[in-house]
Amino acid sequence: MPARTATRGVADALPTALARGVARLVALQGPDGSWRGDYGGPMFLLPMYVAACHVAGRAIPEPRREGMVRYLRHAVGPDGGVGLHIEAGGCVFTTALAYVALRLLGVAADDGDLARLRRWLHDHGSPLGAAPWGKLVLAVLDLYGYEGLQPILPELWLLPTAVPFHPSRLWCHCRQVYLPMAWLYGARARRPADELTHALRRELYDRPWDEIRFRDHRGTLAATDRQLPTSPVLDAANAVMAAYERICPTRLRRRALAALLEHIDYEDRVTSFIRIGPVNAALNTMVHSFRDPGGEAERRSFAALDGYLFEGDAGVVMNGYNSTALWDTAFAVQAIVAAGALVPYRAALLRAHEYIRENQVVEDPPEHRRFFRDPARGGWPFSDRAHGWPISDCTAEGLKAALLLEREAPDPVPPDLLQAAARLILGWQDPSGGWATYERCRGGAWLERLNPSGLFSDIMVDYPCVECTSACLQGLAAVQRRFPGRLEGPIARATAAGERFLRGAQRPDGSWEGSWGVCFTYGTWFGVSGLRAASAAAGDAALRRACEFLTSTQRDDGGWGEHFSSCTERRYVPDDDGHAVNTAWALLALVRAGAGDSEAARRAAAFLLERQQDDGEWPREPLCGVFNKTTLINYDNYRRYFPVWALAELAQVTAGFAT
């Protein structure tokens, strides 16, 4: 087919495809005006919820229990193990926790799935080789000896904050997870053993419980659970902490535990007991169950913890956040507006605007410096205001969406709060010129040598990344258009530094590496978008190189399909099939780089058009979200709005080149 004819065919099909896609997207909007979806995938989350319920002696309602069992059965892989995430091969950490969770949920030991899990565990050395997070949860359940854990010293929180390895210097997710871990470890918190405990001890291990010397397995880590190289610095630190643990004064330990409780209570209070994420939500809940069983804090903990549960197609999952609402809503708004559907779907967009307005953080956390928190006024979290932790890119995307709808909304976000969002973004910029997630970087990259997880890369420090930098540059550009002359100097300086960061982050092949999606298609879309927000022209050399990278990785069918191993290998790895979401990201990058009239863009659009379903969605595909380079997570709505957005932006240029 001649190129001009093919282009006209794509252009003619775009209006119908966009109409169907937008109609489906609007139909999925929630009553509160938001979009939210399945954000599961990591296989250690749901077992931690079940463990918290068991510690508290809390019964799980039958329909929910059945849904959890169904999901955990679904997660058992062909090899008989359960992976770190739903698409991974078996991992001792998650296989052991999944086994325990199924037993706590009432599944009998002679069940076929449990027999497979048990064989897999014994073949891989039993929970003695589990990653440290797994050993800690098992120790709380009295299924592993505390003497077999590397020390998690509560006293570190008593050190002066000037100490370079003080917990305040860690990435906020890391410090909020190790905060309750340190309390549970320091208090040697254990649920009393019962008949099921003794049965699980027999089932989990390939030798009698009484013969296990747990202290000999502090450093034992199964090959399946070792994602990070061995660190001599960590080995030395563990040896020093183990020596200290033998002589730790009881009075100092009590003081440290009391200090930890202050921080735990603060996190609970300023996040409405939601906490920053599901891991510390489950662990903080366990802390309350030990310190005050049946008390108010435990009750509120479970009420908030239940908000992480999600009824998915495969059963009940535990989401990686209390919801995806702000994130999904900001992107859905931008996709619908790009599709030119503001007028026909004005009511839906106004409901979305109301959600965005009502979930902006309007005040700083009290005493935030004392508890190692940054200012928050003007920011947007990933989910909702009650969560209380604003994020740089969520703030930027919320800001962009609010500004898109400002003229239509009867009650827009007040100008002072829009400018507060811009000031917050400016304050988050790192000296490198880039933006990290929740805070400016507080510690050196050398802290990664002390990463004790065994599994998760880059968790010690909040590193600047391409996606957050790009989103912040786009948000600042939108503010500058809305408030000409306001914050002009600070925004200009921040933009110049951000542009330098993005140019420095571009790889020799023209791509950018993503941190929160799979992987180079995601990063390249953000890299291109950030440079355009910084006023790079369509013919810019960096944008040309980005287009060359994308065309070199385009599949014969016109799409892009990137495999998860791109994240772990840190190079582009193609998948066996094309994916709608990867293709949408690539198409968005091409259009924004000035290559919307290219053959590559036309073929990408044809791929998306051909794969759109009758209901306006695109099919379920492999998970395309990731965190810490090792763990996939589901963004179920990505397949609903990113293809619409990409086709919409293409349609804006197609009207010119197809005539």
C-alpha positions in Angstrom: 0.0 0.0 0.0 1.5 3.4 -0.9 2.5 5.4 2.1 0.1 8.3 1.5 -2.8 5.9 1.1 -1.9 4.0 4.2 -1.5 7.3 6.1 -4.9 8.4 5.0 -6.4 5.0 6.1 -4.9 5.5 9.6 -6.2 9.1 9.7 -9.7 8.0 8.7 -9.8 5.4 11.4 -8.6 7.6 14.3 -11.9 9.4 15.1 -13.8 6.2 15.6 -11.0 4.6 17.7 -10.7 7.7 19.8 -14.5 8.0 20.4 -14.6 4.3 21.5 -11.5 4.7 23.7 -12.7 7.8 25.4 -16.3 6.5 25.9 -14.9 3.4 27.6 -12.5 5.4 29.8 -15.3 7.7 30.9 -17.6 4.7 31.7 -14.9 3.4 34.1 -14.8 6.7 36.1 -15.7 6.2 39.8 -18.5 8.0 41.6 -16.0 10.3 43.3 -14.7 11.5 39.9 -11.5 9.4 40.0 -10.1 6.5 38.0 -8.4 3.7 40.0 -7.5 0.2 39.3 -5.6 -3.0 40.1 -2.1 -2.1 41.4 -1.1 -5.5 42.5 1.8 -7.7 41.4 4.3 -7.9 44.2 3.8 -11.3 45.9 5.0 -10.4 49.4 2.2 -7.9 50.1 -0.9 -10.1 50.6 0.9 -12.6 52.8 2.0 -9.7 55.0 -1.6 -8.6 55.4 -2.6 -12.2 56.3 0.3 -12.3 58.9 -0.9 -9.0 60.4 -4.4 -10.4 60.8 -3.0 -13.6 62.4 -0.8 -11.6 64.9 -3.9 -9.7 65.9 -6.1 -12.8 66.1 -8.4 -11.1 63.5 -10.7 -13.3 61.4 -10.8 -12.6 57.7 -14.4 -12.6 56.3 -15.2 -15.6 54.2 -15.7 -14.0 50.8 -12.4 -12.1 51.2 -10.6 -15.2 52.5 -11.8 -17.2 49.5 -10.6 -14.4 47.1 -7.2 -14.3 48.8 -6.8 -18.1 48.5 -7.8 -17.9 44.8 -5.2 -15.2 44.1 -2.4 -17.1 46.0 -3.2 -20.3 44.1 -3.1 -18.3 40.9 0.4 -17.1 41.8 1.9 -20.6 42.1 4.1 -20.8 39.0 4.9 -23.7 36.7 8.1 -24.4 38.7 6.0 -24.8 41.9 7.2 -21.6 43.5 5.9 -18.1 43.9 7.8 -15.3 42.4 8.8 -11.9 43.8 6.1 -10.6 41.5 3.3 -12.4 39.8 5.2 -12.9 36.5 8.5 -14.0 38.0 10.0 -17.4 38.7 10.0 -18.8 42.2 11.6 -16.9 45.1 12.2 -18.4 48.6 11.0 -15.2 50.3 7.7 -15.1 48.6 7.1 -18.8 48.3 7.6 -19.2 52.1 5.2 -16.3 52.9 2.6 -17.5 50.4 2.8 -21.0 51.9 2.3 -19.7 55.4 -0.5 -17.3 54.2 -2.4 -20.2 52.6 -2.2 -22.3 55.8 -3.3 -19.3 57.9 -6.2 -18.9 55.5 -7.3 -22.4 56.3 -5.9 -24.5 53.4 -4.9 -28.0 54.5 -1.3 -29.1 54.4 -2.2 -32.0 52.0 -3.6 -29.6 49.4 -2.0 -30.1 46.0 -0.8 -26.5 45.6 0.7 -26.6 49.1 2.4 -29.9 48.3 4.0 -28.2 45.3 5.1 -25.2 47.3 6.5 -27.3 50.0 8.6 -29.4 47.5 9.8 -26.3 45.9 10.8 -24.8 49.2 12.7 -27.9 50.3 14.5 -28.1 47.0 15.7 -24.6 47.4 16.9 -24.8 51.0 13.8 -23.9 53.0 13.1 -20.4 54.5 16.7 -20.5 55.9 17.6 -18.9 52.6 14.8 -16.4 52.4 15.5 -12.7 51.9 15.7 -10.7 55.1 12.2 -9.2 54.9 10.8 -12.7 54.8 12.8 -13.9 57.7 11.6 -11.0 59.8 7.9 -11.7 59.1 8.5 -15.4 59.8 10.2 -14.5 63.1 7.2 -12.4 64.2 5.0 -15.5 63.5 7.5 -17.6 65.6 8.5 -19.6 62.4 12.1 -18.4 62.4 14.5 -17.6 65.2 15.3 -13.9 65.8 18.9 -15.0 66.4 19.0 -15.8 62.6 18.4 -12.3 61.6 21.0 -9.7 60.7 20.6 -6.9 63.4 18.0 -4.2 62.7 19.2 -1.9 65.5 16.6 0.5 67.0 19.5 2.5 68.4 20.4 3.9 65.0 17.5 6.3 65.4 19.1 7.8 68.5 22.2 8.8 66.6 22.8 12.5 65.7 21.2 13.3 62.4 24.6 14.5 61.2 25.8 10.9 61.1 26.0 10.0 57.3 24.1 6.7 57.8 21.4 8.1 60.1 18.0 6.7 59.0 16.8 10.2 58.2 19.1 10.2 55.2 17.4 7.1 53.6 14.7 7.1 51.0 11.4 7.6 52.8 10.0 4.2 51.7 13.1 2.5 53.1 13.2 4.4 56.4 9.4 3.9 56.9 9.8 0.1 56.4 12.8 -0.3 58.6 11.2 1.8 61.3 8.6 -0.8 62.4 11.1 -3.6 61.5 13.5 -2.2 64.0 10.8 -2.1 66.7 9.7 -5.6 66.0 13.3 -6.8 66.0 14.3 -4.8 69.1 11.3 -6.0 71.0 11.7 -9.6 69.8 8.0 -9.5 69.1 6.5 -13.0 68.6 3.0 -14.3 68.3 2.6 -17.1 70.8 3.0 -20.5 69.2 0.0 -22.7 68.8 -0.8 -26.0 67.1 -0.7 -24.5 63.7 2.7 -22.9 64.5 4.2 -26.3 65.3 2.7 -27.8 62.2 4.2 -25.0 60.0 7.6 -25.5 61.6 7.5 -29.1 60.5 6.2 -28.3 57.0 8.5 -25.4 56.1 11.8 -26.9 56.9 13.7 -29.8 55.5 15.0 -30.8 58.9 13.5 -30.9 62.5 12.9 -27.4 64.0 14.9 -28.3 67.2 18.0 -29.1 65.1 18.2 -25.7 63.3 20.9 -23.3 64.5 19.3 -20.1 63.2 22.3 -18.0 64.1 24.3 -19.9 61.5 21.9 -18.7 58.8 22.0 -14.9 59.3 23.8 -14.5 56.0 22.2 -17.4 54.2 20.5 -16.2 51.0 19.1 -18.5 48.3 20.2 -17.9 44.8 16.6 -17.1 43.9 16.6 -14.3 46.5 20.0 -12.7 45.7 19.4 -9.9 43.3 22.2 -7.7 44.6 25.9 -8.4 44.6 27.6 -9.2 48.0 28.7 -6.0 49.7 31.8 -6.2 52.0 30.7 -2.9 53.5 27.4 -4.5 54.6 29.1 -7.6 55.8 31.4 -5.5 58.0 28.4 -3.4 59.3 26.5 -6.5 60.2 29.4 -7.9 62.1 29.7 -4.6 64.1 26.0 -4.5 64.8 26.0 -8.1 65.9 28.8 -7.4 68.3 26.9 -4.4 69.7 23.7 -6.5 70.0 25.5 -8.8 72.5 26.3 -5.9 74.8 23.4 -3.5 74.2 22.2 -2.0 77.5 18.6 -2.8 78.3 17.9 0.9 79.3 19.2 2.1 75.9 17.1 -0.4 74.1 14.0 0.7 75.9 14.8 4.3 75.1 15.3 3.5 71.4 12.0 1.5 71.2 10.2 4.4 72.7 11.7 6.8 70.1 10.6 4.4 67.3 7.1 4.4 68.7 7.0 8.2 68.5 7.9 8.0 64.8 5.5 5.2 64.1 2.7 7.1 65.8 3.6 10.2 63.8 3.4 8.4 60.5 0.1 7.0 61.5 -1.3 10.3 62.6 -0.3 12.4 59.5 -1.3 9.7 57.0 -4.7 8.8 58.6 -3.2 5.4 59.4 -2.8 4.7 55.6 1.0 5.0 55.9 3.3 5.6 52.9 2.8 2.1 51.5 1.5 -1.4 52.2 4.6 -2.8 53.7 5.0 -0.4 56.6 1.2 -0.3 56.8 1.2 -4.1 57.7 4.3 -3.8 59.9 3.0 -0.8 61.8 -0.2 -2.7 62.4 1.7 -5.6 63.9 3.6 -3.1 66.2 0.2 -1.9 67.5 -1.0 -5.5 68.0 1.9 -6.2 70.2 2.0 -2.9 72.2 -1.7 -2.6 72.7 -3.7 -5.6 71.5 -7.3 -4.6 70.6 -6.6 -0.9 71.1 -7.6 2.1 69.1 -4.4 2.2 67.1 -4.9 -1.4 66.1 -8.5 -0.9 65.1 -7.7 2.2 63.0 -4.8 0.3 61.5 -6.9 -2.5 60.1 -9.6 0.0 58.9 -7.0 1.7 56.8 -5.1 -1.5 55.9 -8.3 -2.9 54.3 -8.2 0.0 51.8 -5.2 -1.6 50.2 -7.2 -4.7 49.2 -8.6 -4.9 45.6 -10.9 -7.4 44.1 -9.2 -8.3 40.8 -9.9 -10.9 38.1 -7.7 -13.5 39.7 -8.9 -12.9 43.3 -8.2 -10.5 46.1 -4.9 -8.7 45.8 -3.1 -6.2 48.0 -2.3 -3.1 46.1 1.0 -1.3 46.2 -0.7 1.8 47.4 -4.1 2.6 49.0 -5.2 3.5 45.5 -3.9 4.8 42.1 -6.6 7.5 42.1 -4.8 10.8 41.6 -2.2 9.3 39.3 -4.7 7.6 37.0 -7.1 10.6 37.1 -4.5 13.1 36.1 -3.4 11.0 33.1 -7.0 10.1 32.1 -7.9 13.8 32.1 -4.9 14.6 29.8 -5.8 11.8 27.5 -9.5 12.8 27.2 -8.6 16.5 26.6 -6.0 15.5 24.0 -8.7 13.5 22.2 -10.8 16.7 21.9 -13.5 15.3 24.1 -13.8 18.2 26.6 -17.2 19.3 25.3 -19.0 15.9 25.0 -17.6 14.7 28.3 -17.5 18.0 30.2 -19.5 16.6 33.2 -17.0 13.7 33.6 -14.0 16.0 33.4 -15.5 18.4 35.9 -16.0 15.5 38.4 -12.4 14.6 37.8 -11.3 18.2 38.4 -13.2 18.1 41.6 -11.4 15.0 42.7 -8.0 16.6 41.8 -8.9 19.8 43.7 -10.1 18.1 46.8 -7.1 15.9 47.1 -4.4 18.4 46.9 -2.4 18.7 50.2 -3.2 22.1 51.6 -0.9 22.2 54.7 2.5 21.0 55.8 2.8 18.1 58.2 3.1 19.3 61.8 6.6 19.2 63.3 7.8 17.9 59.9 11.4 18.6 60.5 11.5 16.8 63.8 10.1 13.7 62.1 12.3 14.0 58.9 9.4 15.1 56.7 9.5 17.8 54.0 6.9 20.5 53.5 3.9 19.2 51.6 1.5 22.2 51.0 0.5 22.4 47.3 1.5 18.8 46.5 -0.5 15.8 45.3 0.0 12.2 46.5 -0.3 9.2 44.3 -3.7 8.4 45.7 -5.5 11.0 47.9 -5.0 13.8 50.3 -5.5 11.5 53.4 -2.4 9.6 52.4 -0.4 12.7 53.1 2.8 12.0 51.2 3.0 14.2 48.0 5.3 13.1 45.2 7.1 15.2 42.7 5.7 13.7 39.5 2.2 13.2 41.0 2.3 16.9 41.9 3.3 17.8 38.4 0.7 15.7 36.8 -2.1 16.9 39.1 -1.0 20.5 38.5 -1.1 19.9 34.7 -4.6 18.4 34.8 -5.9 21.1 37.1 -4.7 23.8 34.7 -6.1 22.0 31.7 -9.6 22.2 33.3 -9.3 25.5 35.1 -11.3 27.6 32.7 -14.2 25.0 32.7 -14.4 24.4 36.4 -16.9 26.4 38.4 -14.6 26.0 41.5 -11.0 25.8 40.2 -7.9 25.2 42.3 -7.1 28.6 43.9 -4.2 30.4 42.3 -2.2 30.5 45.5 -2.4 26.7 45.7 -1.4 26.3 42.1 1.7 28.5 42.8 2.3 26.6 46.0 2.5 23.4 43.9 5.1 25.1 41.7 7.1 26.3 44.8 7.0 22.8 46.2 8.3 21.4 42.9 11.1 24.0 42.8 12.1 23.1 46.4 12.3 19.4 45.5 14.9 19.9 42.8 18.2 18.1 43.5 21.5 19.8 43.0 22.1 17.5 40.1 19.3 19.3 38.3 17.0 16.3 38.4 14.0 15.5 40.6 13.6 12.4 42.8 10.3 11.1 44.1 9.2 12.3 47.5 12.2 14.4 48.7 15.5 15.8 47.6 18.3 13.3 47.9 19.5 13.2 51.5 22.4 10.7 51.4 25.2 9.6 49.2 24.9 6.8 46.6 27.5 4.9 48.7 24.7 4.1 51.1 23.5 1.5 48.6 26.4 -0.6 49.7 24.5 -1.0 53.0 21.3 -2.1 51.3 20.2 -5.0 53.5 17.3 -6.3 51.4 19.1 -8.7 49.2 16.4 -8.2 46.6 15.5 -4.6 45.8 17.9 -2.3 44.0 18.4 1.4 44.7 16.2 1.6 47.8 18.6 3.4 50.2 18.5 6.9 48.6 15.8 8.8 46.7 17.6 9.2 43.3 16.7 11.7 40.7 15.1 10.0 37.7 14.1 10.9 34.2 10.3 10.5 34.8 10.1 12.8 37.8 12.4 15.3 36.2 10.4 15.4 33.0 7.0 15.7 34.8 8.3 18.5 36.9 9.7 20.4 33.9 6.3 20.0 32.2 4.5 21.2 35.3 6.7 24.2 35.7 6.2 25.1 32.0 2.4 24.9 32.5 2.7 27.2 35.5 4.8 29.7 33.6 2.2 29.9 30.8 -0.6 30.3 33.4 1.2 32.9 35.5 3.6 34.9 33.2 6.1 36.8 35.2 5.5 34.9 38.4 8.4 32.7 39.7 10.0 33.5 36.4 13.6 33.5 37.6 13.4 30.4 39.7 11.5 28.5 37.0 14.0 29.5 34.4 17.0 28.4 36.5 15.2 25.1 37.4 14.4 24.4 33.8 17.9 25.0 32.6 19.3 22.7 35.3 16.6 20.1 34.6 17.3 20.2 30.9 21.0 19.6 31.6 20.1 16.6 33.7 18.0 15.1 31.0 20.6 15.6 28.3 23.2 14.0 30.6 20.9 11.1 31.3 20.3 10.3 27.6 22.2 7.1 26.6 24.5 6.8 23.6 21.8 4.9 21.7 19.4 7.9 22.1 17.2 6.3 24.8 16.5 7.2 28.4 16.2 4.5 31.0 12.9 4.5 33.0 12.7 3.8 36.7 9.0 3.2 37.2 7.9 1.6 33.9 9.2 -1.0 31.5 11.6 0.6 30.6 13.3 2.4 27.7 10.1 3.1 25.8 8.8 4.6 29.0 11.9 6.6 29.8 12.3 7.8 26.3 8.8 9.2 26.2 9.5 11.1 29.4 12.9 12.2 28.2 11.5 13.6 24.9 8.6 15.3 26.8 10.9 16.9 29.3 13.2 18.4 26.7 10.2 19.8 24.7 8.9 21.4 28.0 12.4 22.9 28.3 11.9 24.4 24.8 14.0 22.0 22.8 13.0 22.4 19.1 11.7 19.5 17.1 15.0 19.2 15.2 17.1 19.1 18.4 19.9 16.5 18.1 18.8 14.7 21.3 15.3 14.3 19.9 16.6 13.0 16.6 18.7 10.4 18.5 15.6 9.4 20.5 13.6 8.9 17.3 16.5 6.8 15.8 16.4 4.6 18.9 12.7 4.1 18.7 12.7 3.3 15.0 15.5 0.8 15.5 13.5 -1.1 18.2 10.2 -1.0 16.3 8.9 -4.5 15.5 7.9 -5.7 12.1 4.2 -5.4 13.1 4.6 -1.7 13.9 4.5 -2.0 17.6 7.0 -2.1 20.5 7.2 -4.9 23.1 9.7 -4.5 25.8 10.5 -7.3 28.2 10.8 -6.8 31.9 14.4 -7.9 31.9 15.2 -4.5 30.3 15.0 -3.2 33.9 17.3 -5.8 35.5 19.8 -5.9 32.6 19.6 -2.2 32.0 19.5 -2.5 28.2 16.6 -2.7 25.8 15.4 -6.3 25.7 12.5 -7.0 23.2 9.6 -9.2 24.2 8.1 -11.9 21.9 5.0 -9.8 21.3 4.1 -6.2 20.7 2.4 -4.4 23.6 -0.1 -1.6 23.3 1.3 0.4 26.3 4.9 0.3 25.1 3.7 1.2 21.7 1.7 4.2 23.0 4.7 5.5 24.9 6.9 5.2 21.8 4.3 6.9 19.6 3.9 9.7 22.1 7.6 10.2 22.0 7.7 10.2 18.2 4.9 12.8 17.9 6.4 15.1 20.5 9.9 14.8 19.0 8.4 16.1 15.7 8.2 12.7 13.9 4.4 12.3 14.0 4.4 12.4 10.1 6.9 9.5 9.9 6.3 6.0 8.7 7.2 4.7 12.1 4.4 6.7 13.7 1.9 5.6 11.1 2.8 1.9 11.7 2.6 2.4 15.4 -0.9 3.9 15.1 -1.9 1.0 12.8 -0.7 -1.4 15.4 -2.8 0.3 18.1 -5.9 0.6 15.9 -5.8 -3.1 15.0 -5.5 -4.2 18.6 -8.3 -2.1 20.1 -11.1 -4.2 21.3 -14.8 -3.7 20.6 -15.3 -2.2 24.0 -12.7 0.5 23.4 -10.0 -1.0 25.6 -6.8 -2.7 24.7 -6.1 -6.3 25.8 -4.4 -7.2 29.1 -0.7 -7.6 28.6 2.4 -8.3 30.7 2.8 -5.9 33.6 4.5 -2.7 32.6 5.1 -0.9 35.9 8.2 -1.6 38.0 9.9 -0.4 41.1 13.5 -0.7 42.3 14.4 -2.4 39.0 13.3 -5.9 40.3 9.6 -6.0 41.0 6.8 -5.6 38.4 3.6 -3.9 39.4 0.3 -3.6 37.6 -1.0 -0.3 36.3 -4.2 -1.7 34.8 -5.5 1.6 33.5 -2.4 2.2 31.4 -3.9 0.1 28.6 -7.0 2.3 28.7 -5.7 5.9 28.5 -2.1 5.7 27.1 -3.2 4.3 23.7 -6.0 6.9 23.5 -3.6 9.7 24.4 -1.0 8.6 21.8 -3.6 8.3 19.0 -5.1 11.7 20.0 -1.7 13.5 19.8 -1.1 11.8 16.5 -4.5 12.9 15.2 -3.6 16.5 15.9 -0.7 16.2 13.4 -2.4 13.7 11.0 -5.0 16.3 10.1 -2.2 18.2 8.4 -0.2 15.6 6.7 -3.0 13.3 5.5 -4.7 16.1 3.4 
